[in-house]
Amino acid sequence: MASKIALRFVDDRAYVTLDRPDKHNGLTIEMLRDLVTTAHTVAGNQAVRAVILSGNGPSFSSGLDIAGASSDPLAVIRGFIPLPWRGTNTFQEACWAWRRLSVPVIAAVHGHCYGGGLQIALAADVRFASPDAEFSVMEARHGLVPDMTGAATLSRLIGIDKALLLTMTADIVDAAYAERIGLITEVAADPVAAAERLADRIALRAPHAIAGAKQLFDRSWHASARRSFAIERATQLPLILRQAMSRRH
């Protein structure tokens, strides 16, 4: 069966596309596994300076294909078991694998971005969305709570009151509201073009500094001030030494 996650490398970009357009990119267990594999493939390509994550067809993603997952409960159970060396299960790693990359991941969102699809978008570093995009923390409609790293990513983007409001109501909100509360970075008429322009700007900066910034913020954002300062020192010192060595040569 052909993968429903498309990957192509163009110059210094990796384009990752959810590719099940006839189902609004409803996520199957196999797609989640393929997202993990794809992220690892991107990580192994040293030429990549940015990742642009998008969806083919009318939507970014309508979320987990509940009917499909329900037809194979054993696959769900297997996917729920975390790997000790990662601390994530398949559902979580399909999102968090993008946080682990040392290069910026930019999500270009349009149409529906619901449930698990939203969790994938939230795991990107930056999110551009078309004016017609719609968002929902939809899990409560199925008697569930946000998973796929949703609590971790929501807590870094919006206040707890807004996170609870979105979660407990499972309301669908538009792009303007999502931008206003910080769920997305910016509304853009053409999210992919906006992502490419940002990738162009970031590519002008030293890749080690970009990787260091991601690591610094990821590890320190919710840390105590003392812990944050230690992480800052540990991240900065190798960069300073690298710069000094490059000047000597």
C-alpha positions in Angstrom: 0.0 0.0 0.0 1.4 3.4 -1.0 2.2 5.7 1.8 -0.2 8.6 2.5 2.6 10.8 3.7 4.5 12.3 0.7 8.1 13.5 1.1 10.1 15.5 -1.4 13.4 17.3 -1.0 13.8 20.5 -3.0 17.1 22.3 -2.6 17.4 22.9 1.2 13.7 22.2 1.9 11.8 19.1 2.9 8.1 19.2 1.9 6.0 16.8 3.9 2.4 16.4 2.8 -0.5 14.5 4.3 -1.8 12.8 1.2 -5.2 11.3 1.7 -7.2 14.1 0.1 -10.4 12.1 -0.5 -10.8 11.7 3.3 -9.7 15.2 4.2 -6.4 13.6 5.3 -8.1 11.6 8.1 -5.3 10.0 10.0 -4.9 6.2 10.0 -2.5 4.3 12.3 -0.3 3.6 9.2 -0.1 7.3 8.5 1.0 8.0 12.0 3.7 5.4 11.7 4.8 6.9 8.4 4.9 10.4 9.9 7.4 9.1 12.4 9.5 7.4 9.7 9.4 10.5 7.5 10.6 12.7 10.4 13.5 10.4 10.9 14.3 10.4 7.2 14.3 14.3 7.2 16.6 14.3 10.3 19.1 12.2 8.4 19.4 14.6 5.5 22.0 17.2 6.5 21.1 19.5 3.5 17.7 20.3 4.9 17.3 23.8 6.4 13.6 23.8 6.9 10.5 21.6 6.7 7.2 22.7 5.3 4.3 20.5 6.5 1.0 20.7 4.7 -2.1 18.7 3.5 -3.1 17.7 0.0 -6.7 18.3 -1.0 -9.4 20.4 0.7 -8.0 20.1 4.2 -4.9 19.9 6.3 -6.4 17.1 8.3 -9.8 16.2 9.8 -8.1 14.3 12.6 -7.9 10.6 13.4 -10.0 8.3 11.3 -12.0 6.9 14.2 -13.9 4.3 12.1 -10.7 3.0 10.7 -8.9 2.9 14.0 -11.9 1.2 15.7 -11.8 -1.6 13.1 -8.3 -2.6 14.3 -8.2 -2.3 18.1 -5.0 -4.3 18.4 -3.2 -1.7 16.3 -4.5 1.0 18.5 -3.3 -0.8 21.6 0.1 -1.5 20.1 0.4 2.2 19.0 -0.4 3.3 22.6 2.6 1.5 24.1 5.5 4.0 24.6 9.1 3.3 23.6 11.2 3.8 26.8 14.1 5.5 25.0 11.7 8.1 23.5 9.0 8.4 26.1 6.4 8.6 23.4 4.0 6.2 21.8 3.2 6.1 18.1 0.4 8.6 18.4 2.6 11.0 20.3 5.8 10.5 18.3 3.9 11.3 15.0 3.8 14.8 16.4 6.8 15.1 18.7 9.2 13.8 16.1 8.9 17.2 14.4 9.8 19.0 17.6 12.9 16.8 17.9 14.3 18.1 14.5 17.1 20.6 14.7 15.6 22.6 11.7 12.5 24.7 11.8 9.2 23.0 11.0 6.6 25.3 9.4 3.0 24.1 9.1 0.9 25.5 6.2 -2.8 24.9 7.2 -6.0 25.2 5.2 -9.5 23.8 5.5 -10.2 21.5 8.4 -7.5 21.2 11.1 -9.2 19.0 13.8 -8.2 16.7 16.6 -5.1 14.8 15.7 -4.5 17.0 12.7 -4.4 20.0 15.0 -2.0 18.2 17.3 0.4 17.7 14.3 0.1 21.4 13.4 0.8 22.5 16.9 4.0 20.4 17.0 5.4 22.6 14.3 7.5 25.6 15.3 5.4 28.1 13.3 1.9 27.8 11.8 0.5 29.8 8.8 -3.2 29.3 8.1 -5.5 30.3 5.2 -8.4 32.6 6.1 -10.8 29.7 5.6 -9.0 27.3 7.9 -11.0 25.9 10.8 -9.6 24.5 14.1 -10.9 22.2 16.8 -9.6 20.4 19.8 -12.3 17.8 18.9 -11.5 14.9 21.2 -14.3 15.6 23.7 -16.8 14.9 20.9 -15.6 11.3 21.1 -15.4 11.2 24.9 -11.6 11.7 24.9 -9.0 14.2 26.0 -6.4 15.8 23.8 -3.6 13.3 23.2 -0.8 13.1 20.6 1.1 15.6 22.7 -1.7 18.1 22.7 -1.5 19.1 26.3 2.2 19.8 26.0 1.9 21.9 22.9 -1.2 23.8 23.9 0.4 24.8 27.2 3.3 26.4 25.3 1.0 28.5 23.1 -2.1 29.6 24.9 -3.4 30.2 28.4 -4.9 27.4 30.4 -8.4 29.0 30.3 -8.4 29.2 26.5 -7.0 25.6 26.3 -9.8 24.3 28.6 -12.4 26.3 26.7 -11.3 24.8 23.4 -11.0 21.3 24.9 -14.3 21.2 27.0 -16.5 22.6 24.2 -14.7 21.0 21.2 -16.0 24.0 19.3 -14.8 24.7 15.8 -13.0 28.1 15.6 -11.9 30.2 12.6 -8.4 31.3 11.7 -8.9 34.9 12.9 -9.8 33.6 16.4 -7.0 31.1 16.3 -4.5 33.8 15.5 -5.9 36.1 18.2 -5.4 33.6 21.0 -2.0 32.4 19.7 -3.0 29.0 18.5 -1.6 29.8 15.1 1.2 32.3 14.2 -0.4 34.2 11.3 -3.2 34.1 8.8 -1.9 34.1 5.2 -3.7 34.0 1.9 -1.3 31.4 0.7 0.1 29.5 3.7 2.7 27.5 1.7 4.1 30.6 0.1 4.3 32.3 3.5 6.1 29.2 4.8 8.6 29.4 1.9 9.3 33.1 2.5 10.0 32.4 6.2 12.2 29.5 5.3 14.2 31.8 2.9 14.7 34.3 5.8 15.8 31.6 8.3 18.2 30.1 5.7 20.2 33.3 5.9 21.1 32.5 9.6 23.7 30.0 10.8 22.2 26.5 11.0 23.8 25.8 14.4 22.3 28.9 15.9 18.8 27.9 14.6 19.2 24.4 16.0 20.5 25.9 19.3 17.5 28.3 19.5 15.1 25.4 19.1 16.8 23.3 21.7 17.1 26.3 24.1 13.4 27.2 24.0 12.2 23.6 24.0 14.2 22.7 27.1 13.8 26.0 29.1 10.4 27.4 28.2 8.7 26.1 31.3 11.8 25.6 33.4 12.7 27.6 36.5 14.9 30.7 36.0 17.9 29.0 37.5 17.4 25.9 35.3 16.8 28.1 32.2 20.0 30.0 32.8 22.0 26.7 33.0 20.4 25.5 29.7 21.2 28.8 28.1 24.9 28.6 29.1 25.1 25.0 27.9 23.6 25.9 24.6 25.5 29.1 24.0 29.0 28.0 24.9 29.5 25.5 22.0 28.2 28.2 19.6 30.7 30.7 20.9 33.6 28.2 20.6 32.5 27.3 17.1 32.5 30.9 16.1 36.0 31.5 17.7 37.4 28.4 15.9 36.0 29.5 12.5 37.6 32.9 12.9 41.0 31.4 13.7 40.8 29.4 10.4 
